[in-house]
Amino acid sequence: MDQESVKLKMSMLMQPCACGSGKMAGLCCKAGETKEIENESCPCGSGKMVKDCCMKSPDTHQGM
């Protein structure tokens, strides 16, 4: 998947989940969609995979 697509998908998944749980959508109802991109290179430029970077600790990354 190209980096722009990963970035768009991540921005949707990092929003608060629509179910009202207070969790990030990608770690709640849309966890299946997170699985689709978790092994892509993170677009923040860290060189890590998505699952080990911004999706793991969204509050610590500003490069998105």
C-alpha positions in Angstrom: 0.0 0.0 0.0 1.4 3.5 -0.8 2.2 5.8 2.0 -0.5 8.3 1.2 -3.1 5.6 1.5 -1.6 4.4 4.8 -1.7 7.9 6.1 -5.3 8.4 5.2 -6.3 5.1 6.7 -4.4 5.9 9.9 -6.0 9.3 10.3 -9.4 7.7 10.3 -8.4 5.0 12.7 -6.8 7.4 15.1 -10.1 9.3 15.7 -12.3 8.5 18.7 -14.4 5.4 18.0 -18.0 6.1 17.1 -19.3 3.7 19.6 -18.5 6.1 22.4 -16.0 4.0 24.2 -13.4 6.8 24.4 -10.9 4.5 22.7 -9.2 5.2 19.4 -11.3 3.6 16.5 -8.3 1.5 15.4 -8.1 -0.1 18.8 -11.8 -0.6 19.2 -14.6 -1.3 16.7 -12.3 -0.9 13.7 -9.5 -3.1 15.0 -9.9 -5.3 11.9 -9.0 -2.4 9.7 -5.9 -1.7 11.8 -4.8 -5.3 11.0 -4.8 -4.4 7.3 -2.1 -1.7 7.7 -0.2 -2.8 10.8 2.8 -4.1 8.9 3.2 -1.1 6.6 6.0 1.4 7.2 4.7 4.2 9.4 4.2 7.5 7.5 5.6 9.6 10.3 9.1 8.8 9.1 10.4 6.8 12.1 11.2 3.8 10.0 9.1 1.5 12.2 6.0 -0.4 11.3 2.6 1.1 12.0 1.8 -1.4 14.8 5.0 -0.4 16.6 4.8 3.3 16.1 1.9 5.8 15.8 -0.9 3.3 16.2 0.7 2.0 19.3 1.3 5.4 21.0 -0.7 8.0 19.0 -0.1 10.7 21.7 3.6 10.6 21.3 3.9 11.1 17.5 3.4 14.4 15.7 4.8 13.6 12.3 1.5 12.4 10.9 
